[in-house]
Amino acid sequence: MFSKIFPKIHTEGYRFLIISGVATLVFYALSTFLGLLGLVITIWVYYFFRDPDRTSINDDNYLVSPADGEIIKVEEVDGPKELGLEDRKFKKISIFMNVFDCHVNRTPCSGKIDEILYKPGKFLNASLDKASEDNERNYYKIKNVDGEDIVVVQIAGLIARRIVCESSKDQELKQGERIGMIRFGSRADVYYENYEPLVKIGQTAVAGETLLAKK
């Protein structure tokens, strides 16, 4: 019960929590109203950087969500040209993370990271179609246990200003394991083959737990 009310936070959050806490004390010295406003912001910072434990299905016949948020796209597309996959057809599921969602990202499957590619770019609203091609983003190409390519893309959003990668090339991953996070509003795309989607647009996903697709 305690961990649900006060979840642990991601290491990226400590600096921001200290800054907002100190600012709250300064604001409170100036005005009670400003102090209360600072307190609200500090509480929001704490919950933005929350990093709760999640329990994955641990079944390679399924893909789990890499992010908390709303399903905004379920479609068939060409693979990411940045990874040389543009001549193959993939299904893609996009999850939009608003500023109240947990922003820790997880791998949808067990496997080995075959490639990580960072691309600088713009900071458009992450819910827009152009965000997948124009925004700052980080690609993870993962070989699942069957040797298939599963691609996760972290996409920065309108106020997101840092994509945090906590994984490395050739790293072995377990399904639902943390791979990184994005600060302050963003999106995650999943590209896959040989699975059928289990989710629909408008559905809320939970990272590491919601089943996105099944073989």
Solvent accessible surface area in square Angstrom, and as a share of the most:
residue,aa,sasa,rsa
1,M,173,0.77
2,F,151,0.63
3,S,76,0.49
4,K,164,0.70
5,I,81,0.41
6,F,107,0.45
7,P,10,0.06
8,K,112,0.47
9,I,17,0.08
10,H,9,0.04
11,T,102,0.59
12,E,30,0.14
13,G,1,0.01
14,Y,113,0.43
15,R,134,0.49
16,F,41,0.17
17,L,42,0.21
18,I,116,0.59
19,I,99,0.50
20,S,13,0.08
21,G,24,0.23
22,V,84,0.48
23,A,33,0.25
24,T,19,0.11
25,L,128,0.64
26,V,81,0.47
27,F,74,0.31
28,Y,132,0.50
29,A,90,0.69
30,L,131,0.65
31,S,38,0.25
32,T,84,0.49
33,F,146,0.61
34,L,64,0.32
35,G,3,0.03
36,L,100,0.50
37,L,82,0.41
38,G,3,0.03
39,L,86,0.43
40,V,95,0.54
41,I,79,0.40
42,T,24,0.14
43,I,87,0.44
44,W,69,0.24
45,V,10,0.06
46,Y,46,0.17
47,Y,74,0.28
48,F,1,0.01
49,F,1,0.00
50,R,50,0.18
51,D,11,0.06
52,P,33,0.21
53,D,108,0.56
54,R,54,0.20
55,T,110,0.64
56,S,17,0.11
57,I,77,0.39
58,N,114,0.58
59,D,45,0.23
60,D,53,0.28
61,N,78,0.40
62,Y,37,0.14
63,L,0,0.00
64,V,0,0.00
65,S,0,0.00
66,P,0,0.00
67,A,0,0.00
68,D,14,0.07
69,G,4,0.04
70,E,78,0.35
71,I,0,0.00
72,I,31,0.16
73,K,51,0.21
74,V,45,0.26
75,E,64,0.29
76,E,115,0.52
77,V,35,0.20
78,D,75,0.39
79,G,4,0.04
80,P,9,0.05
81,K,128,0.54
82,E,40,0.18
83,L,17,0.08
84,G,50,0.48
85,L,10,0.05
86,E,88,0.39
87,D,123,0.64
88,R,82,0.30
89,K,123,0.52
90,F,2,0.01
91,K,59,0.25
92,K,14,0.06
93,I,0,0.00
94,S,0,0.00
95,I,0,0.00
96,F,49,0.21
97,M,0,0.00
98,N,66,0.34
99,V,41,0.23
100,F,143,0.60
101,D,28,0.14
102,C,4,0.02
103,H,0,0.00
104,V,2,0.01
105,N,0,0.00
106,R,11,0.04
107,T,0,0.00
108,P,0,0.00
109,C,3,0.02
110,S,25,0.16
111,G,8,0.08
112,K,85,0.36
113,I,0,0.00
114,D,52,0.27
115,E,55,0.25
116,I,47,0.24
117,L,51,0.25
118,Y,112,0.43
119,K,70,0.30
120,P,97,0.61
121,G,35,0.34
122,K,118,0.50
123,F,58,0.24
124,L,53,0.26
125,N,59,0.30
126,A,2,0.02
127,S,46,0.29
128,L,88,0.44
129,D,92,0.48
130,K,123,0.52
131,A,0,0.00
132,S,15,0.10
133,E,115,0.52
134,D,36,0.19
135,N,0,0.00
136,E,19,0.09
137,R,13,0.05
138,N,4,0.02
139,Y,6,0.02
140,Y,0,0.00
141,K,25,0.10
142,I,0,0.00
143,K,74,0.31
144,N,10,0.05
145,V,89,0.51
146,D,88,0.45
147,G,45,0.44
148,E,32,0.15
149,D,7,0.04
150,I,0,0.00
151,V,0,0.00
152,V,0,0.00
153,V,3,0.02
154,Q,0,0.00
155,I,0,0.00
156,A,0,0.00
157,G,1,0.01
158,L,106,0.53
159,I,95,0.48
160,A,0,0.00
161,R,134,0.49
162,R,103,0.37
163,I,20,0.10
164,V,11,0.06
165,C,55,0.33
166,E,77,0.34
167,S,16,0.10
168,S,63,0.41
169,K,122,0.52
170,D,78,0.40
171,Q,53,0.23
172,E,120,0.54
173,L,7,0.03
174,K,153,0.65
175,Q,8,0.04
176,G,5,0.05
177,E,63,0.28
178,R,72,0.26
179,I,0,0.00
180,G,0,0.00
181,M,0,0.00
182,I,0,0.00
183,R,27,0.10
184,F,35,0.15
185,G,8,0.08
186,S,0,0.00
187,R,2,0.01
188,A,0,0.00
189,D,1,0.00
190,V,0,0.00
191,Y,17,0.07
192,Y,1,0.00
193,E,38,0.17
194,N,101,0.52
195,Y,2,0.01
196,E,105,0.47
197,P,45,0.28
198,L,86,0.43
199,V,13,0.08
200,K,149,0.63
201,I,112,0.57
202,G,45,0.43
203,Q,61,0.27
204,T,99,0.58
205,A,1,0.01
206,V,55,0.32
207,A,0,0.00
208,G,0,0.00
209,E,73,0.33
210,T,24,0.14
211,L,56,0.28
212,L,0,0.00
213,A,0,0.00
214,K,87,0.37
215,K,86,0.36
